[in-house]
Amino acid sequence: MSRSTTYLLCLATLSAVSSGCFLRTGAILDALNTPGDPRAAPLPVPIQERAARLTRTHLMDAYADPAEAARWMSALGNAPQPIIEQVDCLKQTAGGDNSACYERFLAAAMEAPLWGLPPLPTTVDPAAPAPREVDAARFLANALGIASSLVALRDAQGDRVPLQVLTRGIREGAESAAQYVSARRWSRTLGRPSNAVVLSGGGANGAFSAGAIWRLLGVLEQCRGKPAPEGCGDARIDLAAGSSTGALISTLVDLFHTPGHEAAARQLLVSNYTCSVESDLYCVNDTWIWKIASDLRGLVQFDGVYGKLRAAVVPEQLTNGTELVAVSVDFDTGDVYGVSDQDPENFAADATPQQRVEGIINGVVASIVEPVLADPVPWLPSRAGRMKGSFYDGGVRSGLPLLQAVQRGAERVLVLSTGGVEPSPEHPPENAVGVLMRTIDLFVAQPRVGEVQQGELAAVGRRFAEHNVCVARLARVADPDGVNAFCRRTGAGFVPREPGALRAATNMWLGSARFDQVASSWRSSWMFRPDSQLQTASGYGFSPEVMRPLFKEGVKHFQQRCHEVLRLFEIRGTRATAECDRPVDDAVAEAEARFAPLAQCTQGKPEQRSCK
């Protein structure tokens, strides 16, 4: 969120408390101190639905055999008693040592295999691991954590949640997860990592991320589909997740992985982020400013963005090998939603391909509309057809949505942020409005860095649980070295292990490479826009003069760290290496050669368009 956005938020606040009139400070304070009417609050999300979401979040991971894992999930939903017993155990031992609750759950799951899981093995081969056993450890580890989340849910409700409500929620969530992993077009491959890119918001400052992604896709374009040692085979991005402008860029990552659309996707990255102006993207609700306090919900409507997305998105994107996730927030409930183009929860069963495309486009636009600045999106696609709400920019609660990649099972993630690791310094504010603006700036800067660290910890926690369950399941195996290589995923049959790198934020997080048990199962690289003297954009200002240097900075920054990204994603081959060996100036010049003449970007276009 930018300074112009915060100004509008301040203006809206003042308008709301003054009803368009000039009031003395005491009257404003009285208005701000008046409590809301609890009778006017909407009904909370039902507890059963909350329990279902928690269960689904724990189980929706990446599995080598999704169909088999889905059967285990359905069986868990139909027989959730071990989890309910674990919930009771955790409640009874609250505040003390609850390790027995987890040990009892695992013992029950392994002594008499639950939910169709395979029996405990007596031998393992790390050079040729059995996918079923690898999946069993991951599934049990994920199921192991459901009870603790449900206990937290019950505690938040004052322990008034009947167990039958939790039971129904577990069943609903497990079945939803089963359908998701079955329908998704990518899955875990033991010899190749599941790769993801995660992109932050930032309006036109997304030109930095667009430049970096343009260069990454250029490397892939040169090496994909070609055999070793020259090419990189089927190297690809399995998941692209973003908030706000990051969702728009993620849409083009998805388009790139749709056969026949590679060149178009890269060119759209260039044109959208080096030659767009405001009137290309939105129209202005041209009316009196005091209407912000009455019936005006936003200053602009993104009719131009809708048009650009409808011209770019094709139905084939919904069935390719890359998953697109656009993150938004429902202001009615405060919930974060990740709309996926491969999740049955986001589509009615009888939806046509074009209706599905329109739903995904709505989810992407919902991710970019900032509060006050733009009208909210009134619905997201869902299994019921349309889920109604007031959906806004995902950056309000999830500015850099790494958790989406973690929960969906990515193993290697490139994180791109349009902002720096630390907030930019400012002069001391001169008045109360300035203080409020700076406060909001700092509020929205924290989640961007905080979620990256939260996501890292969540990923390491998940993979540690998987490692420990694996060791427990292989207790009968006589070969300790084989068990160690199998459970640490370092055997020849798994993804080759190399040390990870967290270049941008090593002072804040050690990184998974420091934990040998999970160093092969999870790795990420973070690219925050480096501090520079480049001008940045504000609010919904789109100026080619500002975006072009940022785009080139993204190309430059990626090229400087190109070999790191190849290691992260296990992209091999002489062509990819040669692309990374190119001088930085050559890569930047190649991008600049794709820029349209500057005059062409504004010729015949008004500075603003009215929606009337």
Secondary structure, 3 states (H helix, E strand, C coil): CCHHHHHHHHHHHHHHHHCCCCCCHHHHHHHHHCCCCHHHCCCCCCHHHHHHHHHHHHHCCCCCCHHHHHHHHHHHHHCCHHHHHHHHHHHHCCCCCCHHHHHHHHHHHHHCCCCCCCCCCCCCCCCCCCHHHHHHHHHHHHHHCHHHHHHHHHHHCCCCCCHHHHHHHHHHHHHHHHHHHHHCCCCCECCECCEEEEECCCHHHHHHHHHHHHHHHHHHHHHCCCCCCCCCCCCCCCEEEEECHHHHHHHHHHHHCCCCCHHHHHHHHHHHHHCCCHHHHCEECCCCHHHHHCCCCEEEECHHHHHHHHHHCCHHHHHCCCEEEEEEEECCCCCEEEEECCCHHHCCCCCCHHHHHHHHHHHHHHCCCCCEEECCEEEEEECCEEEEEEEEEHHHCCCCCHHHHHHHCCCEEEEEECCCCCCCCCCCCCCHHHHHHHHHHHHHHHHHHHHHHHHHHHHHHHHHHHHHHHHHHCCCCCCHHHHHHHHCCCCCCCCCCCCCCCCCCCCCCCCHHHCCCCCCCCEEEEEECCCCCCCCCCCCCCCHHHHHHHHHHHHHHHHHCHHHHHHHHCCCCHHHHHHHHCCHHHHHHHHHCCCCCHHHHHCCCCCCCECC
